[in-house]
Amino acid sequence: MRKVSHRTKSGKKIPGGRRKKKKDLGSFYFRLTQIAMVCILAGAFFLFYQTGYIQTVIGLYREADQVMEHSSIEDFQKEQSGEVYDTHGNLIALLRNDGKNIVYLTSDEIPDAVKDAFISIEDKRFRRHHGFDPFAILRAAKALVAKNSITQGGSTITQQLARNIYLTHTVKWERKVEEIFIAMALERKYTKDEILEFYINNIYFSNGYYGIQAASRGYFSKDAAELTLSETAFLCAIPNSPGSYDPLNHMENTLKRRDLILKNMYEDDLISEMEYDRAVAETITLNTSRTSFTRTWAHTYIYECATRALMEATGEDHDTCRKQLYSGGYRVYTSIDLDTQTLLQDTIDGQLQDYNTLNSNGTYALQASAVCIDNSTGLVTAIVGGRSQEGILTDYNRAFMSFRQPGSAIKPLIVYTPALERGYTASSTLMDVKEEDGPANATERYMGAVSLRTAVEQSLNTTAYSLLRELTPETGLSYLLDMGFSSIKEEDYNLSSALGGLTTGVSSLEITAGYATLANEGVYRLPDCITMITDMDGNIVVMPDRKEHAVYDSKAAHEMTDILEGVLTRGTARGKGIPGMPCAGKTGTTNDYVDVWFAGYSSYYTTGIWIGFDTPRGGASLAGSKYPVDIWQDFMTRLHEGLPSAPLHD
């Protein structure tokens, strides 16, 4: 074998063994360097251990393990926005806590374009890594050096999910380490599709919107499934920096990042060149109208009914169920008809528009409440708790929260129908005479012997008073209790209750439900507006069992209805009926016109109206035959337009 030789500067050859010595020397220095590095690492590890960092990391690992031990899918589905629908299936409200708007979609409901966009821009190796991706950190660092700006994140989608759900956003090495541990544990416990579902539903899209569905509805007034590719990329741009990419304030920034996402998707072969060009060229037009739901008095009632329905279904207390309602992602279906609701509200506002005196708190002094019940179901179709007034909240709904003396409107429920059950008829003779300690008639005139029909039509106080004496207050009030009147007091067991002289009074909802009982042949149905409550997956949580029971004998209820028809043709509400439609009802007025009422019904609907002042005071213009019955007639006439005439009884 030929030996290799080298020449010196003078040209003299030197043997190849000299080079071998140099190589040996290089190997020696390399091994020495390796030993030095091992010593440095060992020293660093020793210092790391001595200073307690290793114990901290081990502790963080154990904490992450404990987090995952107690982890469940519910962790990612908290604080969801619920939805409220009217009787026609129209979305009329979102239920959410603290302005946090999450509308949850399951994995198969999330469009593929949304998933592709997030993976492409946030975590290209999402399907391959196990929660932590060191290559992503190197790629982000390289992009930062090359472009002098952060265009890619170092955290995986799983890490971001871990941070959003289980950790804070505090920048500390301990939090980052725990984030990695939790992310790796998440990958062991859940599938990639589940993790992506959790992530897309919990990331923040600015302006109170969490998750792609809430963002889609909020910014474009449509569901995520209806988004174009360009709109999808536009929304997926926001979570990277919800402040900087807020489309309401920084549209140009959002559009730039949209284009970056589309470019990434194209380069990753997720979209074609044609799709890319078309999406980049598309003009983005925001439409935020859908989330601006008009809040009505019905909403307050819906939330109360839904809370009580959850209480019955779960056995939890009121406060707990109220919180669940606003964070559980429920779908609440109701009997409320927004067209009817608007008609009732507009009728009240129109009839009272000339009375604009204000209280010291800025609210109208003269107020109103009203309830309309669909007689075919017994459910509330509209409920108004006050007059419309800009800047005034609808939280205090007088229709079910306010209790006022009902005056003569209570007579058919507490006196006359019970009397009809006990052998009296419409033609039975009663004595209209002033007793020494008895009440006076509103007209202060007395007719002597009159029929029961006339006594009702003319709203005579004397006859009702004497009849209740015969029945006893205990008997009369038992009917109210049987219909859920909630504020009957011990001191109400006296003859004044025949005239509506109740200590606390009744609500518009209660009085309307009472008259709906007469319309329903004496069978009482608990007033409500909830038809069904489901969870976000459509599973039924509440399917109300319609509670009903007979309160009055059907024959007595029929006869009372026949008598009440006369109130609108010959009595205190003469000429105030529904043109072409049989109807029945009764006025109610308390002393000095402090509270005035009208409650009446057709075969289709029952409606009760109250007018008065929040702080009780009299007003001569508020007679029962004035505002309440005028509102009732106006509203019911328009409500019945197009409906065929139907008799009230056989």
For each residue, the residues with C-beta under 8 A, 3 or more apart:
1:
2:
3: 15 16
4: 16 19
5: 13 14 15 16
6: 13 14 16 18 19
7: 11 12 13 14
8: 11 12 13 14
9:
10:
11: 7 8
12: 7 8
13: 5 6 7 8
14: 5 6 7 8 18
15: 3 5 18
16: 3 4 5 6 19 20
17: 20 21
18: 6 14 15 21 22
19: 4 6 16 22 23
20: 16 17 23 24
21: 17 18 24 25
22: 18 19 25 26
23: 19 20 26 27
24: 20 21 27 28
25: 21 22 28 29
26: 22 23 29 30
27: 23 24 30 31
28: 24 25 31 32
29: 25 26 32 33
30: 26 27 33 34
31: 27 28 34 35
32: 28 29 35 36
33: 29 30 36 37
34: 30 31 37 38
35: 31 32 38 39
36: 32 33 39 40
37: 33 34 40 41
38: 34 35 41 42
39: 35 36 42 43
40: 36 37 43 44
41: 37 38 44 45
42: 38 39 45 46
43: 39 40 46 47
44: 40 41 47 48
45: 41 42 48 49 54
46: 42 43 49 50
47: 43 44 50 51
48: 44 45 51 53 54
49: 45 46 52 53 54 55
50: 46 47
51: 47 48
52: 49 55 56
53: 48 49 56 57
54: 45 48 49 57 58
55: 49 52 58 59
56: 52 53 59 60 174
57: 53 54 60 61 177
58: 54 55 61 62
59: 55 56 62 63
60: 56 57 63 64 174 177 178 181
61: 57 58 64 65 181
62: 58 59 65 66
63: 59 60 66 67 178 181
64: 60 61 67 68 178 181 182 184 185
65: 61 62 68 69 181 185
66: 62 63 69 70
67: 63 64 70 71 166 182 185
68: 64 65 71 182 185 186 188 189
69: 65 66
70: 66 67
71: 67 68 75 186 189
72: 75
73: 76 77 194
74: 77 78
75: 71 72 78 165 166
76: 73 161 165 197 198 201 202
77: 73 74 80 104 201 329 536
78: 74 75 327
79: 96 97 100 102 210 327
80: 77 102 103 104 327 328 329 536
81: 94 95 96 100 101 102 103 214 329
82: 94 95 96 325 326 328 329 330 331 332
83: 91 93 94 95 103 330 331 332
84: 91 92 93 94 95 299 302 306 332 334
85: 89 90 91 92 331 332 333 334
86: 89 90 92 334 336 337 338
87: 334 335 336 337 381 531
88: 337
89: 85 86 333
90: 85 86 338
91: 83 84 85 94 290 293
92: 84 85 86 293 299 336 338
93: 83 84 293 295 299 302
94: 81 82 83 84 91 101 103 291 293
95: 81 82 83 84 303 325 326 330 332
96: 79 81 82 99 100 101 102 208 326 327
97: 79 100 323 326 327
98:
99: 96 208
100: 79 81 96 97 208 210
101: 81 94 96 208 209 210 214 218 291
102: 79 80 81 96 201 202 210 211 214 329
103: 80 81 83 94 211 213 214 217 329
104: 77 80 201 211 213 329 536
105: 109 110 197 200 201 211 212 213 224
106: 109 110 197 536 537
107: 110 193 194 196 197
108:
109: 105 106 224 225
110: 105 106 107 114 115 196 197 200 212 224
111: 114 115 212 224 225 227 232
112: 115 116
113: 116 117 227 229 232 233
114: 110 111 117 118 200 212 224 227 232 235 236
115: 110 111 112 118 119 196 200
116: 112 113 119 120 265 268 270 271
117: 113 114 120 121 232 233 236 261 265
118: 114 115 121 122 123 157 196 199 200 236
119: 115 116 122 123 124 126 127 157 196
120: 116 117 124 261 264 265 268 270
121: 117 118 152 236 240 260 261 264
122: 118 119 126 153 156 157 160 240
123: 118 119 126 129 133 136 153 156 157 158
124: 119 120 136 268
125: 128 129 133 135 136 156
126: 119 122 123 129 156 157 158 192 196
127: 119 192
128: 125
129: 123 125 126 132 133 136 156
130: 184 187 188
131: 156 158 159 180 183 184 185 186 187
132: 129 156 158 159 180 183 184
133: 123 125 129 136 137 156
134: 137 138
135: 125 138 139
136: 123 124 125 129 133 139 140 152 153 154 155 156
137: 133 134 140 141 154
138: 134 135 141 142
139: 135 136 142 143 152
140: 136 137 143 144 150 152 153 154
141: 137 138 144 145 154
142: 138 139 145 146
143: 139 140 146 147 150 151 152
144: 140 141 147 148 149 150 151
145: 141 142 148
146: 142 143
147: 143 144 151
148: 144 145
149: 144
150: 140 143 144 153
151: 143 144 147 260
152: 121 136 139 140 143
153: 122 123 136 140 150 160 240
154: 136 137 140 141
155: 136 159 160 163 179
156: 122 123 125 126 129 131 132 133 136 159 160 183
157: 118 119 122 123 126 160 161 195 196 199
158: 123 126 131 132 161 162 183 186 187 195 199
159: 131 132 155 156 162 163 179 180 183
160: 122 153 155 156 157 163 164 199 203
161: 76 157 158 164 165 183 186 195 198 199 202
162: 158 159 165 166 167 179 182 183 186
163: 155 159 160 166 167 168 169 175 179
164: 160 161 167 199 202 203
165: 75 76 161 162 198 202
166: 67 75 162 163 182
167: 162 163 164 175 178 179 182
168: 163 175
169: 163
170: 175
171: 175
172: 175 176
173: 176 177
174: 56 60 177 178
175: 163 167 168 170 171 172 178 179
176: 172 173 179 180
177: 57 60 173 174 180 181
178: 60 63 64 167 174 175 181 182
179: 155 159 162 163 167 175 176 182 183
180: 131 132 159 176 177 183 184
181: 60 61 63 64 65 177 178 184 185
182: 64 67 68 162 166 167 178 179 185 186
183: 131 132 156 158 159 161 162 179 180 186 187
184: 64 130 131 132 180 181 187 188
185: 64 65 67 68 131 181 182 188 189
186: 68 71 131 158 161 162 182 183 189 190 195
187: 130 131 158 183 184 190 192 195
188: 68 130 184 185
189: 68 71 185 186
190: 186 187 194 195 198
191: 194 195
192: 126 127 187 195 196
193: 107 196 197
194: 73 107 190 191 197 198
195: 157 158 161 186 187 190 191 192 198 199
196: 107 110 115 118 119 126 157 192 193 199 200
197: 76 105 106 107 110 193 194 200 201
198: 76 161 165 190 194 195 201 202
199: 118 157 158 160 161 164 195 196 202 203
200: 105 110 114 115 118 196 197 203 211 212
201: 76 77 102 104 105 197 198 210 211 212 213
202: 76 102 161 164 165 198 199 210 211
203: 160 164 199 200 210 211 239
204: 209 210 238 239 242
205: 209 210 211 212 214 215 218 219 235 238 239 242
206: 209 238 242 243 245 246 247 248
207: 218 246 248
208: 96 99 100 101 218
209: 101 204 205 206 214 215 218 219
210: 79 100 101 102 201 202 203 204 205 214
211: 102 103 104 105 200 201 202 203 205 214 215
212: 105 110 111 114 200 201 205 215 216 224 235 236
213: 103 104 105 201 216 217 223 224
214: 81 101 102 103 205 209 210 211 217 218
215: 205 209 211 212 218 219 224 235 238
216: 212 213 219 220 222 223 224 226 227 231 235
217: 103 213 214 220 221 222 223 290 291
218: 101 205 207 208 209 214 215 288 290 291
219: 205 209 215 216 235 247 286 287 288
220: 216 217 226 227 231 286 287
221: 217 287 288 289 290 291
222: 216 217 226 227 287 290
223: 213 216 217 226
224: 105 109 110 111 114 212 213 215 216 227 232
225: 109 111
226: 216 220 222 223
227: 111 113 114 216 220 222 224 231 232 235
228: 231 232 279 282
229: 113 232 233 262 271 275 278 279
230: 233 234 258 262 278 279 280 282 284
231: 216 220 227 228 234 235 282 284
232: 111 113 114 117 224 227 228 229 235 236
233: 113 117 229 230 236 237 258 261 262 265 279
234: 230 231 237 238 247 254 255 258 284
235: 114 205 212 215 216 219 227 231 232 238
236: 114 117 118 121 212 232 233 239 258 261
237: 233 234 240 245 254 257 258 260 261
238: 204 205 206 215 234 235 242 245 246 247 254
239: 203 204 205 236 242 245
240: 121 122 153 237 244 245 257
241: 244 245
242: 204 205 206 238 239 245 246
243: 206 246
244: 240 241 250 253
245: 206 237 238 239 240 241 242 250 253 254 257
246: 206 207 238 242 243 249 250 254
247: 206 219 234 238 250 251 254 284 286
248: 206 207 251 286 288
249: 246
250: 244 245 246 247 253 254
251: 247 248 254 255 284
252: 255 256
253: 244 245 250 256 257
254: 234 237 238 245 246 247 250 251 257 258 284
255: 234 251 252 258 259 284
256: 252 253 259 260
257: 237 240 245 253 254 260 261
258: 230 233 234 236 237 254 255 261 262 284
259: 255 256 262 263 280
260: 121 151 237 256 257 263 264
261: 117 120 121 233 236 237 257 258 264 265
262: 229 230 233 258 259 265 266 271 276 279 280
263: 259 260 266 267 276
264: 120 121 260 261 267 268
265: 116 117 120 233 261 262 268 270 271 276
266: 262 263 269 270 271 272 273 275 276
267: 263 264
268: 116 120 124 264 265
269: 266
270: 116 120 265 266
271: 116 229 262 265 266 275 276 279
272: 266 275 276
273: 266 276 277
274: 277 278
275: 229 266 271 272 278 279
276: 262 263 265 266 271 272 273 279 280
277: 273 274 280 281
278: 229 230 274 275 281 282
279: 228 229 230 233 262 271 275 276 282
280: 230 259 262 276 277
281: 277 278
282: 228 230 231 278 279
283:
284: 230 231 234 247 251 254 255 258
285:
286: 219 220 247 248
287: 219 220 221 222 290
288: 218 219 221 248 291 292
289: 221 292
290: 91 217 218 221 222 287
291: 94 101 217 218 221 288
292: 288 289
293: 91 92 93 94
294:
295: 93 299 394
296: 299 338 341 342 345 394
297: 300 301 341 345 383 384 385 386 394 397 399
298: 301 302 336 338 341 382 383 384 529
299: 84 92 93 295 296 302 303 394
300: 297 303 304 385 394 395 396 397
301: 297 298 304 305 380 383 385 397 399 400 529
302: 84 93 298 299 305 306 332 334 336 529 530
303: 95 299 300 306 307 322 325
304: 300 301 307 308 400
305: 301 302 308 309 334 528 529 530
306: 84 302 303 309 310 325 330 332 530 533
307: 303 304 310 311 318 321 322 325
308: 304 305 311 312 318 321
309: 305 306 312 313 528 530 533 542 544
310: 306 307 313 314 316 321 324 325 330 533 541 542
311: 307 308 314 315 316 317 318 321
312: 308 309 542
313: 309 310 533 541 542
314: 310 311 321 324
315: 311
316: 310 311 320 321 324
317: 311 320 321
318: 307 308 311 321 322
319: 322 323
320: 316 317 323 324
321: 307 308 310 311 314 316 317 318 324 325
322: 303 307 318 319 325 326
323: 97 319 320 326 327
324: 310 314 316 320 321 327 328 330
325: 82 95 303 306 307 310 321 322 328 330 332
326: 82 95 96 97 322 323
327: 78 79 80 96 97 323 324
328: 80 82 324 325 535
329: 77 80 81 82 102 103 104 535 536
330: 82 83 95 306 310 324 325 533 534 535 536 541
331: 82 83 85 533 534 535 536 538
332: 82 83 84 85 95 302 306 325 530 533
333: 85 89 530 531 532 533 534
334: 84 85 86 87 302 305 529 530 531
335: 87 374 377 379 380 381 528 529 530 531
336: 86 87 92 298 302 341 380 381 382 383 529
337: 86 87 88 340 341 381 382
338: 86 90 92 296 298 341 342
339: 342 343
340: 337 343 344 372 381 382 639
341: 296 297 298 336 337 338 344 345 381 382 383 384
342: 296 338 339 345 346
343: 339 340 346 347 382 635 638 639
344: 340 341 347 348 370 372 382 384 607 635
345: 296 297 341 342 348 349 384 388
346: 342 343 349 350
347: 343 344 350 351 631 634 635 638
348: 344 345 351 352 368 370 384 387 609 631
349: 345 346 352 353 387 388
350: 346 347 353 634
351: 347 348 627 630 631 634
352: 348 349 355 364 366 368 387 611 627
353: 349 350 356
354:
355: 352 364 365 366
356: 353 364
357: 364 365 366
358: 362 363 364 365
359: 362 363 364 365 614 615
360:
361:
362: 358 359 391 392
363: 358 359 367 386 389 392 614
364: 352 355 356 357 358 359 367 386 387 389
365: 355 357 358 359 613 614
366: 352 355 357 387 611 612 613 619 622
367: 363 364 386 387 398 611 612 613 614
368: 348 352 384 386 387 398 609 610 611 627 631
369: 384 385 386 397 398 399 402 507 508 609 610
370: 344 348 382 383 384 399 508 607 608 609 610 631 635
371: 380 382 383 384 399 400 508 509 512 513 527 607 608
372: 340 344 380 381 382 383 512 605 606 607 635 639
373: 378 379 380 381 512 513 516 527 605 606 607
374: 335 377 378 379 380 381 604 605
375: 378 516 519 520 601 602 603 604 605 606
376: 604
377: 335 374
378: 373 374 375 516 520 525 526 527 528 546 548
379: 335 373 374 527 528 529 531
380: 301 335 336 371 372 373 374 383 509 527 528 529
381: 87 335 336 337 340 341 372 373 374 605
382: 298 336 337 340 341 343 344 370 371 372
383: 297 298 301 336 341 370 371 372 380 397 399 400 509 529
384: 297 298 341 344 345 348 368 369 370 371 399
385: 297 300 301 369 394 396 397 398 399 400 401 402
386: 297 363 364 367 368 369 389 392 394 396 397 398
387: 348 349 352 364 366 367 368
388: 345 349
389: 363 364 386 392
390:
391: 362
392: 362 363 386 389
393: 396
394: 295 296 297 299 300 385 386 397
395: 300
396: 300 385 386 393 401 402
397: 297 300 301 369 383 385 386 394 400 401
398: 367 368 369 385 386 401 402 508 610 614
399: 297 301 369 370 371 383 384 385 402 507 508 509
400: 301 304 371 383 385 397 507 508 509
401: 385 396 397 398 507
402: 369 385 396 398 399 507 508 614
403: 487 504 505 506 507
404: 505 506 507 590 595 610 612 616
405: 500 501 502 505 506 590 594 595
406: 409 410 500 502 505 506 511 588 590 595 597
407: 410 499 500 588 589 590 595 596 597 624
408: 411 459 461 464 499 500 586 587 588 589 624
409: 406 412 500 511 586 587 588 597 598 599 608 624
410: 406 407 413 414 415 480 497 498 499 500 502 506 511 588
411: 408 414 415 416 456 459 464 498 499 500 586
412: 409 415 416 417 456 515 518 560 563 564 586
413: 410 417 479 480 483 514 515 518
414: 410 411 418 468 476 477 479 480 497 498
415: 410 411 412 418 419 464 467 468 471 476 498
416: 411 412 419 420 424 452 455 456 464 467 560 563
417: 412 413 420 421 479 518 522 552 556 557 560
418: 414 415 421 422 471 475 476 479 552 556
419: 415 416 422 424 452 467 470 471
420: 416 417 424 425 452 553 555 556 559 560
421: 417 418 552 553 556
422: 418 419 471
423:
424: 416 419 420 428 452
425: 420 428 452 559
426: 451 452 453 559 562 563
427: 451 452 453
428: 424 425 451 452
429: 449 450 451 452
430: 449 450 451 452 455 460 463 466 467
431: 448 449 450 462 463 466
432: 441 446 447 448 449 450 455 460 462 463
433: 446 448 462
434: 438 440 441 446 462
435: 438 462 465 466
436:
437:
438: 434 435 462 465 466
439: 461 462 465 496 499
440: 434 444 461 462
441: 432 434 444 445 446 460 461 462
442: 459 461 589
443:
444: 440 441
445: 441
446: 432 433 434 441 462
447: 432 450 454 458 460
448: 431 432 433
449: 429 430 431 432
450: 429 430 431 432 447 454 455 458 460 463
451: 426 427 428 429 430 454 455
452: 416 419 420 424 425 426 427 428 429 430 455 456 463 563
453: 426 427 456 457 563 566
454: 447 450 451 457 458 460
455: 416 430 432 450 451 452 458 460 463 464
456: 411 412 416 452 453 459 563 564 566 567 571 586
457: 453 454 563 566 567 570 571 572
458: 447 450 454 455 571 572
459: 408 411 442 456 571 572 586 587 624
460: 430 432 441 447 450 454 455 463 464
461: 408 439 440 441 442 464 465 498 499
462: 431 432 433 434 435 438 439 440 441 446 465 466
463: 430 431 432 450 452 455 460 466 467
464: 408 411 415 416 455 460 461 467 468 498 499
465: 435 438 439 461 462 468 469 495 498 499
466: 430 431 435 438 462 463 469 470
467: 415 416 419 430 463 464 470 471 498
468: 414 415 464 465 471 472 473 476 495 497 498
469: 465 466 472 495
470: 419 466 467
471: 415 418 419 422 467 468 475 476
472: 468 469 475 476
473: 468 476 477 492 493 494 495 497 498
474: 477 478 493
475: 418 471 472 478 479
476: 414 415 418 468 471 472 473 479 480 497 498
477: 414 473 474 480 481 488 492 493 497
478: 474 475 481 482
479: 413 414 417 418 475 476 482 483 551 552
480: 410 413 414 476 477 483 485 488 506 514
481: 477 478 484 485 488
482: 478 479 524 549 551
483: 413 479 480 510 513 514 517 524 551
484: 481 510 513 524 526
485: 480 481 488 506 510 514
486: 507 510
487: 403 502 503 504 505 506
488: 477 480 481 485 492 502 504
489: 492 502 503 504
490: 493
491: 494 503
492: 473 477 488 489 497 502 503
493: 473 474 477 490 497
494: 473 491 497 501
495: 465 468 469 473 498
496: 439 499 501
497: 410 414 468 473 476 477 492 493 494 500 501 502
498: 410 411 414 415 461 464 465 467 468 473 476 495 501
499: 407 408 410 411 439 461 464 465 496
500: 405 406 407 408 409 410 411 497 588 590
501: 405 494 496 497 498
502: 405 406 410 487 488 489 492 497 505 506
503: 487 489 491 492
504: 403 487 488 489
505: 403 404 405 406 487 502 595
506: 403 404 405 406 410 480 485 487 502 510 511
507: 369 399 400 401 402 403 404 486 510 511
508: 369 370 371 398 399 400 402 511 512 608 609 610
509: 371 380 383 399 400 512 513 527 608
510: 483 484 485 486 506 507 513 514
511: 406 409 410 506 507 508 514 515 597 599 608 610
512: 371 372 373 508 509 515 516 527 599 606 607 608
513: 371 373 483 484 509 510 516 517 524 525 526 527
514: 413 480 483 485 510 511 517 518 599
515: 412 413 511 512 518 519 585 586 599 600 601 606 608
516: 373 375 378 512 513 519 520 525 527 601 606
517: 483 513 514 520 522 523 524 525 551 552 557
518: 412 413 417 514 515 522 552 557 560 561 564 584 601
519: 375 515 516 561 584 601 603 606 648
520: 375 378 516 517 523 524 525 557
521: 554 557 558
522: 417 517 518 550 551 552 553 554 556 557
523: 517 520 548 549 550 551 554
524: 482 483 484 513 517 520 548 549 550 551
525: 378 513 516 517 520 546 547 548
526: 378 484 513 546 547 548
527: 371 373 378 379 380 509 512 513 516
528: 305 309 335 378 379 380 544
529: 298 301 302 305 334 335 336 379 380 383
530: 302 305 306 309 332 333 334 335 533 542 544
531: 87 333 334 335 379 544
532: 333 540 542 543 544
533: 306 309 310 313 330 331 332 333 530 540 541 542
534: 330 331 333 537 538 539 540 541
535: 328 329 330 331 538 539 541
536: 77 80 104 106 329 330 331
537: 106 534
538: 331 534 535
539: 534 535
540: 532 533 534 543
541: 310 313 330 533 534 535
542: 309 310 312 313 530 532 533
543: 532 540
544: 309 528 530 531 532
545:
546: 378 525 526
547: 525 526
548: 378 523 524 525 526
549: 482 523 524
550: 522 523 524 553 554
551: 479 482 483 517 522 523 524
552: 417 418 421 479 517 518 522 556 557 560
553: 420 421 522 550 556 557
554: 521 522 523 550 557 558
555: 420 558 559
556: 417 418 420 421 522 552 553 559 560
557: 417 517 518 520 521 522 552 553 554 560 561
558: 521 554 555 561 562 649 650
559: 420 425 426 555 556 562 563
560: 412 416 417 420 518 552 556 557 563 564
561: 518 519 557 558 564 565 584 648 649
562: 426 558 559 565 566 584 648 649
563: 412 416 426 452 453 456 457 559 560 566 567
564: 412 456 518 560 561 567 568 584 585 586 600
565: 561 562 568 569 582 583 584 648
566: 453 456 457 562 563 569 570 571
567: 456 457 563 564 570 571 572 573 584 585 586 587
568: 564 565 571 573 574 575 576 577 583 584 585 600
569: 565 566 574 575 577
570: 457 566 567 574
571: 456 457 458 459 566 567 568 574 587
572: 457 458 459 567 587 624 625
573: 567 568 576 577 585 586 587 598 600 624 625 629
574: 568 569 570 571
575: 568 569
576: 568 573 625 629 630 632 633
577: 568 569 573 581 583 633
578: 581 583 602 633 636 637 640
579: 637
580: 645
581: 577 578 602 636 640 643 645 646
582: 565 602 603 645 646 647 648
583: 565 568 577 578 600 601 602 636 648
584: 518 519 561 562 564 565 567 568 600 601 648
585: 515 564 567 568 573 598 599 600 601 629 632
586: 408 409 411 412 456 459 515 564 567 573 598 599 600
587: 408 409 459 567 571 572 573 596 597 598 624 625 628 629
588: 406 407 408 409 410 500 595 596 597 598 599 624 628
589: 407 408 442 593 595 596 597 622 623 624
590: 404 405 406 407 500 593 594 595 596
591: 594 618
592: 618
593: 589 590 596 618 619 620 621 622 623
594: 405 590 591 612 613 616 617 618 619
595: 404 405 406 407 505 588 589 590 610 611 612 616
596: 407 587 588 589 590 593 610 611 612 622 623 624 626 627 628
597: 406 407 409 511 587 588 589 608 609 610 611 624 628
598: 409 573 585 586 587 588 608 609 624 628 629 631 632
599: 409 511 512 514 515 585 586 588 606 607 608 609
600: 515 564 568 573 583 584 585 586 606 607 608 632 636
601: 375 515 516 518 519 583 584 585 605 606 607 648
602: 375 578 581 582 583 605 636 640 646 648
603: 375 519 582 646 647 648
604: 374 375 376 639 640 643 646
605: 372 373 374 375 381 601 602 636 639 640
606: 372 373 375 512 515 516 519 599 600 601
607: 344 370 371 372 373 512 599 600 601 632 635 636
608: 370 371 409 508 509 511 512 515 597 598 599 600
609: 348 368 369 370 508 597 598 599 627 628 629 631 632
610: 368 369 370 398 404 508 511 595 596 597 628
611: 352 366 367 368 595 596 597 622 627 628 631
612: 366 367 404 594 595 596 616 622
613: 365 366 367 594 616 617 619
614: 359 363 365 367 398 402
615: 359
616: 404 594 595 612 613
617: 594 613
618: 591 592 593 594 622
619: 366 593 594 613 622
620: 593 623
621: 593 626 627
622: 366 589 593 596 611 612 618 619 626 627
623: 589 593 596 620 626
624: 407 408 409 459 572 573 587 588 589 596 597 598 628 629
625: 572 573 576 587 629
626: 596 621 622 623 629 630
627: 351 352 368 596 609 611 621 622 630 631
628: 587 588 596 597 598 609 610 611 624 631 632
629: 573 576 585 587 598 609 624 625 626 632 633
630: 351 576 626 627 633 634
631: 347 348 351 368 370 598 609 611 627 628 634 635
632: 576 585 598 600 607 609 628 629 635 636
633: 576 577 578 629 630 636 637
634: 347 350 351 630 631 637 638
635: 343 344 347 370 372 607 631 632 638 639
636: 578 581 583 600 602 605 607 632 633 639 640
637: 578 579 633 634 640 641
638: 343 347 634 635 641
639: 340 343 372 604 605 635 636
640: 578 581 602 604 605 636 637 643
641: 637 638
642:
643: 581 604 640 646
644:
645: 580 581 582
646: 581 582 602 603 604 643
647: 582 603 650
648: 519 561 562 565 582 583 584 601 602 603
649: 558 561 562
650: 558 647
